[in-house]
Amino acid sequence: DNPIKSRKYVVSSGAEYDPATGRAYPGFAVYHEGPELVAVVSTGEEVWELSVTGLIMNESWVNIGITWNKPNLSDTTIPISKLGGLEMFINKEKVGSTLLPEFTDAGMPTFTAETSYQINGEDPPVVMLGCHYDYGSSNFGGFSGAEYDELAIWTRKLGRNATHDETLFFLGGSELEFAEVNADQFA
């Protein structure tokens, strides 16, 4: 009864967790499970999961983005919109967010980090497009069969203010206003 078999992964760096056993592997993952698009971020001890339903159309190019920042829930001076957590974007529009980590079946938000996550004798980080490494079976699975144009990983959240909008990079230059712009002009 492996849930990974029913999932079609967009991208994965190995994030997995099991609330029943309280075990988690660190990383991130974005996958389809039926009509739901799910994002998971795991530190190995805390896991955030966000699911949105019905926002992806078949046979079309879609830009999917997630951001994660461990929320500081003890600082009551920070507005909720600035607390962090896991956020999901589709075509540059925010479609969901969650502040709180998942809980184990014991009712605790703390998981036991699994450290035995070598793949073919190599230590991650490994990022997989269109599949996922299943630690339970030690096999790759969740093949999506999708086509991918590009993967971008940023070390910080793209910002937007009065002078510039970095979120344009989220679309990789596919905005119509950039259709006739060469790489130097875009930069």
GUMARSE-153411 format. One line per 2 residues: number of its first residue (from 1); for each residue x, y, z of N, C-alpha, C. Coordinates in pm, 1 decimal. Example, Ala and Ser with C-alpha at 12.3 -4.5 7.8 and 13.67 -1.06 7.14 Angstrom:
2
1> 1319.0 -569.0 780.0 1230.0 -450.0 780.0 1320.0 -330.0 780.0 ~ 1285.0 -225.0 708.0 1367.0 -106.0 714.0 1290.0 3.0 787.0;
***
This chain:
187
1> 84.8 -118.7 0.0 0.0 0.0 0.0 88.6 124.0 0.0 ~ 153.9 150.2 -111.2 251.4 258.1 -122.5 187.7 378.5 -191.2;
3> 171.9 492.9 -119.0 109.3 610.0 -180.4 192.4 670.8 -292.3 ~ 322.9 647.2 -293.1 409.8 706.0 -394.8 372.6 654.3 -533.5;
5> 322.0 531.1 -542.2 285.0 473.6 -671.5 174.9 552.2 -741.1 ~ 85.4 614.7 -665.3 -24.9 690.0 -726.0 12.9 835.3 -755.5;
7> 130.0 877.6 -714.9 173.2 1014.5 -735.0 250.9 1028.4 -864.6 ~ 235.4 1143.9 -929.2 312.0 1178.2 -1049.0 394.6 1301.2 -1013.1;
9> 524.6 1281.8 -998.2 611.5 1387.8 -947.8 650.7 1486.5 -1056.5 ~ 643.3 1614.1 -1022.4 693.7 1721.6 -1106.8 842.9 1737.0 -1079.3;
11> 877.3 1750.9 -952.6 1016.4 1765.8 -910.3 1028.1 1713.3 -767.7 ~ 1143.8 1656.8 -735.1 1164.5 1604.4 -600.8 1313.1 1605.7 -567.0;
13> 1342.4 1643.2 -444.1 1478.4 1626.4 -393.3 1477.6 1521.5 -281.8 ~ 1366.9 1447.2 -272.9 1360.6 1335.3 -180.0 1269.7 1352.7 -60.7;
15> 1197.8 1463.2 -49.3 1111.6 1484.1 67.0 1006.9 1373.8 74.6 ~ 999.6 1313.1 191.7 902.8 1207.9 219.2 876.4 1208.9 367.3;
17> 754.7 1172.3 407.8 728.0 1157.9 550.0 613.4 1060.7 571.4 ~ 611.4 1001.8 689.6 507.9 907.1 726.0 456.3 945.0 864.9;
19> 335.8 1002.8 873.5 284.0 1043.3 1004.6 264.6 925.9 1100.4 ~ 241.6 805.2 1046.4 218.7 689.5 1132.1 346.1 647.1 1204.7;
21> 459.9 650.4 1134.8 585.8 609.9 1197.7 661.2 727.5 1257.6 ~ 627.0 850.3 1214.7 696.4 968.5 1264.2 832.2 988.5 1200.8;
23> 855.9 927.1 1083.5 984.5 940.8 1014.9 971.1 1034.3 895.9 ~ 1079.3 1108.4 869.2 1077.4 1202.7 757.3 1215.7 1212.9 695.2;
25> 1217.1 1231.9 563.6 1339.6 1256.6 489.0 1340.1 1403.2 448.1 ~ 1451.8 1473.0 464.0 1456.0 1615.2 428.8 1455.4 1636.6 277.9;
27> 1402.9 1750.8 236.8 1401.3 1788.3 96.2 1271.6 1857.7 60.3 ~ 1245.2 1865.7 -70.2 1120.6 1923.9 -118.6 1066.7 1837.1 -230.6;
29> 937.9 1849.3 -256.8 875.5 1774.7 -366.0 749.6 1847.1 -409.7 ~ 720.8 1836.7 -539.2 594.4 1883.2 -595.1 542.1 1767.5 -679.0;
31> 417.4 1727.1 -655.1 362.0 1614.4 -728.6 211.9 1630.1 -748.6 ~ 159.8 1553.2 -845.0 15.9 1541.9 -868.4 -32.5 1414.5 -801.5;
33> -144.5 1423.9 -738.5 -212.9 1304.2 -687.8 -359.3 1323.7 -722.1 ~ -402.1 1259.9 -832.2 -535.5 1284.8 -884.4 -544.3 1430.1 -929.4;
35> -650.7 1501.4 -891.6 -664.3 1641.6 -932.9 -586.1 1739.7 -846.2 ~ -518.6 1689.3 -744.5 -447.5 1776.6 -651.4 -302.0 1795.7 -691.7;
37> -254.5 1918.4 -673.8 -113.1 1950.0 -686.0 -63.3 1970.7 -543.8 ~ 39.5 1896.1 -505.1 85.7 1894.6 -366.5 231.8 1939.0 -360.7;
39> 263.8 2024.6 -265.1 401.5 2065.3 -238.2 436.1 2020.4 -96.3 ~ 556.8 1966.2 -79.8 604.1 1921.0 50.6 743.8 1977.3 72.8;
41> 767.9 2030.7 191.3 901.2 2071.7 233.5 926.3 2006.3 368.3 ~ 1038.5 1935.1 378.1 1072.4 1864.8 501.3 1212.3 1903.5 545.5;
43> 1225.5 1939.0 672.3 1357.7 1960.8 730.1 1412.4 1829.6 786.1 ~ 1330.3 1726.4 785.8 1363.9 1599.4 848.2 1305.0 1589.7 987.2;
45> 1278.1 1704.4 1047.8 1215.6 1707.7 1179.3 1079.9 1776.6 1176.9 ~ 1060.0 1864.0 1080.2 930.4 1927.3 1060.6 896.1 1918.9 912.1;
47> 768.0 1901.3 884.0 722.3 1881.9 747.0 603.4 1973.6 720.6 ~ 611.7 2046.7 609.9 500.7 2129.4 565.3 445.2 2067.6 437.8;
49> 313.5 2058.6 428.2 249.4 2006.0 308.5 134.9 2098.4 270.5 ~ 125.1 2126.7 141.5 22.1 2215.4 89.1 -38.4 2151.2 -34.3;
51> -170.3 2145.9 -40.5 -238.5 2083.4 -152.7 -342.0 2179.9 -209.7 ~ -344.5 2192.8 -342.6 -448.1 2271.1 -411.7 -513.3 2179.3 -515.0;
53> -639.7 2202.8 -541.3 -715.5 2113.5 -629.0 -760.1 2183.2 -756.0 ~ -741.6 2115.2 -869.3 -801.0 2154.9 -996.0 -745.9 2277.7 -1063.9;
55> -623.5 2320.0 -1035.8 -571.1 2442.5 -1094.6 -477.0 2419.0 -1212.4 ~ -448.5 2293.7 -1245.1 -357.5 2262.2 -1354.8 -438.7 2203.2 -1469.3;
57> -418.8 2259.3 -1587.7 -488.7 2210.3 -1706.3 -396.0 2116.2 -1783.1 ~ -451.2 2008.2 -1837.7 -373.1 1917.5 -1922.2 -340.0 1985.2 -2054.2;
59> -231.8 1938.7 -2115.9 -193.3 1986.1 -2248.9 -163.9 2135.9 -2252.8 ~ -109.7 2192.1 -2144.3 -73.2 2333.3 -2143.6 53.2 2353.0 -2060.7;
61> 129.7 2457.7 -2094.5 248.5 2491.7 -2016.8 204.8 2561.1 -1889.8 ~ 262.5 2520.5 -1779.4 227.3 2576.1 -1649.8 355.8 2604.3 -1573.0;
63> 361.9 2719.1 -1509.4 473.7 2753.9 -1422.5 429.9 2729.5 -1279.0 ~ 502.8 2643.0 -1210.8 472.1 2609.7 -1071.5 588.8 2657.0 -986.5;
65> 558.7 2725.2 -878.8 663.7 2771.0 -788.2 623.0 2749.7 -644.6 ~ 722.0 2720.6 -560.4 696.6 2714.3 -417.1 803.3 2796.6 -346.4;
67> 765.2 2854.0 -233.9 860.5 2920.3 -146.2 839.8 2864.5 -6.7 ~ 946.8 2860.3 68.8 936.1 2814.6 207.1 1032.8 2892.9 292.8;
69> 983.6 2935.0 407.6 1064.5 3000.4 508.9 1006.5 2957.9 642.5 ~ 1090.2 2905.6 729.3 1038.5 2859.2 858.7 973.8 2976.9 931.2;
71> 844.3 2965.1 960.8 774.2 3078.6 1022.5 814.1 3101.0 1167.7 ~ 817.5 3227.7 1205.2 843.5 3265.7 1342.8 708.6 3297.2 1406.2;
73> 643.3 3195.9 1459.8 508.2 3212.3 1513.0 505.8 3279.7 1649.0 ~ 620.9 3296.5 1712.2 624.1 3359.6 1844.3 627.8 3512.2 1836.4;
75> 662.1 3569.3 1720.3 668.9 3715.0 1705.0 532.6 3766.7 1659.6 ~ 456.2 3822.1 1751.5 320.7 3869.3 1721.6 318.9 4003.3 1649.0;
77> 436.0 4065.2 1627.2 439.7 4193.6 1557.5 446.1 4176.1 1405.3 ~ 475.6 4054.2 1359.1 486.6 4029.2 1215.8 347.8 4001.4 1159.0;
79> 308.8 4070.1 1050.2 179.0 4040.7 988.9 174.9 3896.2 937.8 ~ 58.8 3834.7 941.5 43.9 3694.9 899.8 98.4 3674.0 758.9;
81> 76.7 3769.6 668.2 122.1 3754.5 529.8 273.9 3752.7 517.6 ~ 345.5 3793.7 623.2 492.0 3799.9 619.9 557.2 3693.5 708.8;
83> 478.1 3603.6 767.3 532.1 3505.7 861.6 615.1 3396.1 795.6 ~ 587.8 3365.4 669.8 662.6 3259.0 602.6 577.4 3136.1 583.1;
85> 635.7 3021.0 606.7 567.6 2894.7 582.7 586.8 2851.0 438.1 ~ 499.4 2763.9 392.1 504.7 2710.4 256.5 399.0 2780.7 172.1;
87> 442.2 2833.3 56.8 350.8 2901.1 -35.5 362.6 2835.7 -172.6 ~ 251.3 2829.7 -245.6 252.5 2774.4 -380.9 199.5 2879.4 -477.6;
89> 267.0 2886.8 -593.9 229.9 2979.5 -700.0 209.2 2901.1 -828.6 ~ 106.7 2937.2 -903.0 85.1 2882.0 -1036.3 74.4 3000.2 -1131.0;
91> 162.4 3000.2 -1231.9 169.5 3110.9 -1327.6 177.5 3245.9 -1256.4 ~ 264.1 3251.7 -1156.9 296.5 3373.5 -1081.5 190.0 3416.5 -982.6;
93> 78.1 3345.5 -974.3 -29.2 3380.5 -880.9 -24.9 3288.7 -759.3 ~ -29.5 3347.6 -641.1 -29.6 3267.8 -519.0 -163.8 3194.3 -508.0;
95> -157.2 3060.9 -495.4 -279.0 2980.0 -490.9 -299.2 2911.7 -356.2 ~ -200.9 2921.0 -266.4 -218.0 2861.1 -135.2 -97.9 2882.6 -46.6;
97> -119.3 2867.5 84.0 -10.1 2879.1 180.1 -48.1 2806.3 308.3 ~ 53.3 2767.5 382.7 32.3 2706.6 514.2 146.5 2746.8 606.2;
99> 113.4 2778.2 728.8 213.3 2818.3 827.1 258.7 2703.4 916.1 ~ 168.1 2611.5 943.9 195.2 2509.0 1043.4 248.1 2381.0 980.9;
101> 342.9 2316.3 1047.6 392.6 2188.0 998.1 289.4 2077.7 1019.1 ~ 310.0 1966.1 949.2 226.2 1848.0 966.0 255.0 1784.9 1102.1;
103> 164.6 1698.0 1145.0 179.7 1632.5 1273.8 192.2 1482.0 1254.7 ~ 264.3 1419.1 1346.9 270.1 1273.2 1347.1 138.4 1221.7 1402.5;
105> 113.6 1093.2 1389.3 -8.8 1035.9 1445.4 -11.7 1047.2 1597.1 ~ 104.9 1068.3 1656.9 111.9 1087.5 1801.6 74.3 1230.5 1839.9;
107> 45.1 1314.3 1740.1 3.4 1450.6 1768.1 117.3 1547.5 1787.8 ~ 237.2 1510.4 1745.2 352.6 1597.2 1762.4 399.7 1646.7 1626.5;
109> 444.3 1774.6 1615.5 492.9 1825.2 1487.2 636.4 1783.1 1458.0 ~ 702.7 1714.6 1551.3 842.3 1677.8 1532.8 853.2 1533.9 1484.0;
111> 921.3 1517.3 1371.0 946.4 1386.1 1313.8 1088.1 1343.1 1349.8 ~ 1120.4 1218.5 1328.9 1256.1 1168.1 1344.8 1322.6 1172.5 1209.3;
113> 1430.3 1249.1 1197.7 1498.6 1262.8 1069.0 1567.4 1133.0 1031.9 ~ 1538.8 1085.3 912.1 1606.8 967.9 858.7 1737.2 1015.2 795.3;
115> 1844.9 949.3 826.2 1974.5 990.4 772.2 2030.8 891.7 671.5 ~ 1964.5 779.1 651.9 2014.9 678.8 557.9 1951.9 700.1 420.8;
117> 1986.6 809.5 358.2 1927.0 838.1 228.6 2033.3 849.3 121.0 ~ 2115.2 747.9 111.1 2211.2 741.7 1.8 2143.7 679.1 -119.6;
119> 2177.0 729.4 -235.9 2125.6 675.8 -361.5 2245.2 624.2 -439.5 ~ 2246.2 494.0 -464.5 2357.6 430.4 -535.1 2492.3 463.3 -470.2;
121> 2495.0 466.5 -335.8 2618.2 492.2 -263.8 2660.4 637.8 -259.4 ~ 2581.1 726.6 -317.4 2613.3 869.7 -321.1 2524.0 945.1 -222.9;
123> 2579.7 1049.2 -163.1 2499.7 1134.4 -76.3 2427.2 1239.2 -158.7 ~ 2297.2 1262.8 -130.6 2228.8 1372.8 -197.9 2294.9 1504.7 -161.0;
125> 2272.0 1617.7 -219.6 2144.3 1651.2 -281.2 2132.2 1605.5 -426.4 ~ 2018.5 1552.8 -456.2 1982.4 1512.2 -590.5 1844.2 1569.9 -617.4;
127> 1827.9 1636.2 -729.0 1697.2 1688.5 -766.7 1652.4 1611.2 -889.9 ~ 1534.4 1555.0 -882.6 1481.9 1473.4 -991.5 1362.6 1542.0 -1055.7;
129> 1363.2 1552.4 -1186.5 1248.8 1605.1 -1260.7 1166.0 1488.7 -1310.9 ~ 1037.6 1490.0 -1282.0 947.7 1389.4 -1335.4 949.9 1256.1 -1264.6;
131> 1016.6 1246.5 -1149.6 1013.9 1122.3 -1071.8 1058.1 1150.8 -929.1 ~ 1066.7 1045.1 -849.0 1100.3 1057.0 -707.7 1173.8 930.8 -665.2;
133> 1267.7 944.5 -573.3 1334.2 827.7 -516.6 1256.1 783.7 -394.3 ~ 1201.2 663.0 -398.4 1120.7 606.2 -290.5 1213.4 533.7 -194.2;
135> 1230.0 587.8 -74.6 1320.6 529.1 23.1 1273.0 393.4 71.1 ~ 1141.7 372.4 75.2 1087.8 244.5 120.5 1125.3 129.5 28.9;
137> 1117.6 151.3 -101.1 1148.1 44.4 -196.6 1288.2 55.5 -256.1 ~ 1358.0 165.1 -225.7 1491.1 193.0 -282.7 1488.1 194.0 -435.1;
139> 1380.1 246.4 -491.0 1364.3 255.8 -636.2 1313.2 393.8 -674.2 ~ 1332.2 427.6 -800.2 1271.4 548.4 -853.3 1128.7 516.5 -894.1;
141> 1037.9 611.1 -872.3 897.7 590.0 -906.3 827.6 722.5 -922.8 ~ 697.5 716.9 -935.6 617.5 837.6 -951.0 646.6 910.6 -1080.2;
143> 678.2 835.2 -1186.2 712.7 897.0 -1314.6 593.5 972.6 -1370.9 ~ 616.5 1096.9 -1411.5 505.8 1182.2 -1455.4 476.9 1172.3 -1604.1;
145> 577.4 1146.6 -1685.8 556.4 1144.8 -1829.7 534.1 1283.0 -1888.3 ~ 559.7 1387.0 -1811.3 538.2 1524.4 -1857.3 660.7 1575.2 -1932.2;
147> 644.1 1688.8 -1999.0 754.8 1758.4 -2064.3 792.2 1878.2 -1979.6 ~ 922.8 1903.3 -1968.8 972.1 2012.5 -1885.1 1052.9 2107.9 -1970.3;
149> 1034.0 2236.0 -1943.6 1107.8 2337.1 -2016.5 1230.7 2380.3 -1937.6 ~ 1214.4 2411.0 -1810.3 1328.7 2453.5 -1730.4 1298.0 2439.2 -1583.3;
151> 1402.7 2424.4 -1506.3 1395.5 2420.7 -1361.7 1481.0 2535.0 -1310.6 ~ 1427.0 2613.8 -1220.5 1503.4 2722.2 -1158.9 1490.2 2709.3 -1008.1;
153> 1603.1 2714.1 -939.5 1603.7 2711.6 -793.9 1673.1 2838.2 -747.8 ~ 1602.9 2916.4 -669.6 1655.9 3042.2 -618.9 1694.4 3023.5 -473.1;
155> 1796.9 3093.2 -427.7 1839.1 3085.0 -287.8 1764.0 3183.7 -199.5 ~ 1675.3 3260.0 -260.9 1593.5 3355.6 -185.3 1461.1 3374.6 -259.6;
157> 1364.6 3429.4 -189.0 1234.5 3455.5 -249.5 1246.3 3572.8 -346.3 ~ 1187.8 3559.4 -463.7 1188.4 3668.6 -560.4 1101.2 3781.7 -506.6;
159> 1153.6 3905.6 -514.6 1084.8 4020.0 -456.0 1016.4 4109.6 -556.4 ~ 929.4 4190.4 -504.7 857.5 4288.8 -585.2 844.2 4414.9 -500.3;
161> 886.5 4528.4 -558.1 868.5 4655.6 -488.5 839.4 4764.4 -590.9 ~ 844.4 4889.1 -548.6 807.1 5000.1 -636.4 903.0 5018.9 -753.6;
163> 1028.4 4975.2 -741.5 1126.4 4999.7 -848.1 1149.2 4881.3 -940.9 ~ 1127.0 4760.1 -894.5 1145.9 4645.2 -982.9 1062.6 4525.6 -938.5;
165> 1043.9 4433.9 -1031.1 963.1 4315.0 -1007.0 1042.3 4191.7 -1048.4 ~ 1106.0 4125.9 -950.4 1183.2 4005.0 -979.8 1095.0 3885.8 -1012.0;
167> 966.3 3893.0 -979.7 878.5 3780.0 -1006.4 862.7 3754.0 -1155.9 ~ 905.6 3848.0 -1240.7 904.8 3823.0 -1385.0 997.2 3706.9 -1420.7;
169> 1103.6 3686.7 -1341.7 1194.7 3575.2 -1366.3 1126.9 3441.2 -1340.2 ~ 1021.3 3441.5 -1261.5 946.8 3319.6 -1233.0 893.9 3257.2 -1361.8;
171> 856.0 3339.8 -1456.7 801.7 3289.4 -1582.5 909.3 3260.9 -1685.5 ~ 1034.4 3279.6 -1652.3 1144.4 3245.5 -1741.8 1143.8 3321.5 -1872.2;
173> 1086.6 3440.6 -1873.7 1085.8 3521.1 -1995.6 973.6 3486.4 -2091.2 ~ 874.9 3409.8 -2045.8 767.2 3371.1 -2137.6 654.0 3473.8 -2144.6;
175> 668.3 3587.4 -2079.6 569.7 3693.8 -2090.8 572.0 3750.5 -2232.4 ~ 457.5 3783.0 -2285.4 450.5 3836.2 -2421.1 534.9 3961.5 -2439.4;
177> 542.6 4045.1 -2335.8 619.7 4168.2 -2348.2 768.6 4140.2 -2369.4 ~ 815.1 4019.0 -2338.3 954.9 3982.6 -2357.1 977.1 3895.4 -2480.8;
179> 875.2 3875.1 -2561.5 885.5 3783.9 -2676.2 991.9 3827.2 -2777.1 ~ 1010.0 3955.1 -2796.3 1104.9 4005.5 -2894.6 1233.9 4058.4 -2831.7;
181> 1256.6 4028.1 -2703.1 1372.0 4079.6 -2631.3 1482.2 3973.9 -2632.1 ~ 1605.8 4017.3 -2666.2 1716.8 3921.3 -2660.9 1767.2 3906.9 -2517.4;
183> 1858.6 3814.0 -2495.2 1905.3 3782.0 -2360.5 1970.8 3901.2 -2292.8 ~ 2049.1 3980.2 -2365.4 2113.6 4097.9 -2305.7 2012.8 4201.5 -2262.9;
185> 1911.8 4224.4 -2345.7 1807.7 4320.9 -2309.9 1728.1 4271.8 -2190.3 ~ 1699.0 4140.7 -2186.0 1621.6 4085.7 -2074.2 1698.5 4100.0 -1943.6;
187> 1830.6 4076.2 -1949.1 1913.1 4086.6 -1828.6 1916.6 4230.6 -1778.5;
***
